[in-house]
Amino acid sequence: MSIGAIFINKKLKGNKTMKKKYMILSNNSKNVARSYGL
């Protein structure tokens, strides 16, 4: 887990819908990075 993700999780304090949205965004960015070979 990145420092940014930990910070966001602390900031949300159990707001599950926002956590889901963040997880989807972070997963998408990982997939994009993989497809570009980064």
C-alpha positions as CSV (number, residue, x, y, z in Angstrom):
1,M,0.0,0.0,0.0
2,S,1.3,3.4,-0.9
3,I,1.6,6.3,1.5
4,G,-1.1,8.1,-0.5
5,A,-3.5,5.2,-0.2
6,I,-2.9,5.0,3.6
7,F,-3.5,8.8,3.9
8,I,-6.8,8.5,1.9
9,N,-8.0,5.6,4.0
10,K,-7.3,7.6,7.2
11,K,-9.1,10.6,5.7
12,L,-12.2,8.6,4.7
13,K,-12.5,6.9,8.1
14,G,-14.7,4.0,6.9
15,N,-16.6,5.7,4.1
16,K,-17.0,2.5,2.2
17,T,-18.4,3.9,-1.1
18,M,-15.5,6.3,-1.4
19,K,-13.0,3.6,-0.6
20,K,-14.5,1.5,-3.4
21,K,-14.3,4.3,-5.8
22,Y,-10.6,4.9,-4.8
23,M,-9.8,1.2,-5.1
24,I,-11.4,1.2,-8.6
25,L,-9.3,4.2,-9.6
26,S,-6.1,2.8,-8.2
27,N,-6.7,-0.5,-9.9
28,N,-7.4,1.3,-13.2
29,S,-4.2,3.3,-12.9
30,K,-2.2,0.1,-12.3
31,N,-3.7,-1.5,-15.4
32,V,-2.9,1.5,-17.5
33,A,0.7,1.5,-16.2
34,R,1.0,-2.2,-17.0
35,S,-0.4,-1.7,-20.5
36,Y,2.2,1.0,-21.1
37,G,5.0,-1.1,-19.6
38,L,5.7,1.4,-16.8
